[in-house]
Amino acid sequence: MQKKNIALVAHDNKKDDLLNWISTNNQLLSRHQLYATGTTGKLIFENLGMPVTRYKSGPLGGDQQIGAAIANQEIDFLIFFWDPLQALSHDTDIKALLRIAVVWNIPIACNRASADYLISSPLIESSYQRDVPNYDNYLARDLSK
């Protein structure tokens, strides 16, 4: 089995849904390394007793910390239960996190159904060599023109 680094994020009114999903999938998830933004990580540990590496709360920089971990190829996939009906003050941070996951070709689940599909894949416990985009041409472009 290949241990995966799984980032877990949930908006306030999606935290219970994420906790229920984690509880349902506790046995599988306990075989992997979990990372979460601050409040979500605290709830995972306090309610489920699962070890989780916590970053700052999302609005205080946790979304960006997870984004940096993705850019550094330290996260294998992102489970982000976000609320599309709630306007949030840190909406730009959320969009940046989702964008960086796409930039670095990280699978993303944004709700329970997509999370179920993602973790039920046979790839969850096997080695998977994802295609890491090569941005050398982008970095080498001539900005003086």
PyMOL commands that set and color helices and strands:
alter all, ss='L'
color gray80, all
select helices_A, chain A and resi 12-24+26-29+38-48+58-60+62-71+91-103+112-119+122-125+136-139
alter helices_A, ss='H'
color red, helices_A
select strands_A, chain A and resi 5-10+33-36+53-54+77-81+108-109
alter strands_A, ss='S'
color yellow, strands_A
deselect
rebuild
show_as cartoon
